[in-house]
Amino acid sequence: MEGNKIRQTYYYENYFNEFFQKQKPEVQRKIIWTLKLIETIDRVPEKYLKHLTGTTGLYEVRIEVGSDIYRIFSFFDKGKLVILINGFQKKTQKTPLKEIELAEKLKFQYFEELKNTKQ
């Protein structure tokens, strides 16, 4: 998995970092491994990065450690830049609507800030 990066990851605000810092070391290691995979392989399997249907281009980074499941919402900017936003531990089959709504809000906020810095 070592090699040239195809994509860059970027953490918007502090949402991802706050989530990451709260995790156990083995979860943190798996998150780092998964992000490196996303950065370096051309076609990322859905097992690790999946588009969320019914959203405006949100993806979820998918992490499993034992029987625990974690999700980190993300989206693309300029095609090759993966913006990481909020994360959570998944405890039910369906992704909680409030988590999706927060991710949509953060994505909108990101692009608004970007637009305002270009003016």
C-alpha positions in Angstrom: 0.0 0.0 0.0 3.0 2.3 0.2 3.5 4.4 -2.9 2.5 7.6 -4.5 -0.6 9.3 -3.4 -3.5 9.4 -5.9 -5.7 11.5 -3.5 -5.0 13.8 -0.6 -7.1 13.8 2.6 -7.9 17.0 4.4 -9.7 17.4 7.7 -12.3 20.1 7.7 -12.4 22.1 10.9 -11.9 19.9 14.0 -14.8 17.4 13.6 -12.7 14.5 12.4 -9.8 15.1 14.8 -12.2 15.2 17.8 -13.7 11.9 16.7 -10.3 10.4 16.1 -8.8 11.4 19.5 -11.7 9.7 21.3 -11.0 6.3 19.8 -9.0 3.4 21.2 -5.5 2.9 19.8 -6.5 -0.1 17.7 -9.4 1.9 16.1 -7.0 4.8 15.4 -4.6 2.4 13.7 -7.3 1.0 11.5 -8.6 4.5 10.6 -5.0 5.5 9.6 -4.6 2.3 7.6 -7.9 2.9 5.8 -7.1 6.5 5.0 -3.7 5.5 3.5 -5.5 2.9 1.4 -7.9 5.6 0.1 -5.0 7.9 -0.7 -2.9 5.3 -2.6 -5.1 2.9 -4.5 -6.8 3.8 -7.8 -10.1 2.0 -7.3 -11.1 2.0 -3.6 -13.5 -1.0 -2.8 -16.9 0.0 -1.4 -15.9 -1.9 1.8 -13.7 1.1 2.6 -15.3 4.1 0.8 -18.9 4.1 -0.2 -21.1 6.7 -1.8 -24.3 7.5 0.3 -27.3 7.3 -1.9 -29.8 10.2 -1.4 -27.1 12.7 -0.5 -25.3 15.5 -2.4 -22.1 13.5 -3.0 -21.4 12.3 0.5 -19.2 9.3 1.0 -18.6 7.2 4.1 -15.2 5.9 5.1 -16.0 2.5 6.5 -13.9 1.1 9.4 -14.5 -2.2 11.2 -12.6 -3.3 14.3 -13.8 -6.6 15.6 -17.6 -6.3 15.9 -17.4 -2.5 16.1 -18.3 -0.4 13.1 -17.2 3.2 12.6 -18.1 5.7 9.8 -16.4 8.9 8.8 -18.3 11.2 6.4 -16.4 12.7 3.5 -16.8 14.3 0.1 -14.6 15.2 -2.8 -13.3 18.6 -3.8 -11.5 19.0 -7.1 -11.8 15.3 -7.8 -8.8 14.1 -5.9 -9.1 15.8 -2.6 -11.1 13.8 0.1 -12.5 16.1 2.8 -13.1 14.3 6.1 -15.8 15.6 8.3 -17.8 14.1 11.2 -17.4 10.5 12.4 -19.4 8.2 14.6 -19.7 4.7 15.9 -22.4 2.9 14.0 -24.8 1.0 16.3 -27.7 0.3 14.1 -28.2 -1.0 10.5 -29.3 2.4 9.1 -27.0 5.4 9.3 -28.6 7.9 11.7 -30.3 10.8 9.9 -28.9 13.4 12.3 -25.4 12.3 11.3 -26.2 12.6 7.6 -27.8 16.0 8.1 -24.7 17.2 10.1 -22.4 16.0 7.3 -24.5 17.8 4.6 -24.4 21.0 6.7 -20.6 20.7 7.1 -20.1 20.1 3.3 -22.3 23.1 2.5 -20.3 25.2 5.0 -17.0 24.1 3.5 -17.9 25.2 0.0 -19.4 28.5 1.2 -16.2 29.3 3.0 -14.2 28.3 -0.1 -16.4 30.5 -2.3 -16.0 33.5 0.1 -12.2 33.2 0.2 -12.0 33.4 -3.6 -14.0 36.7 -3.7 
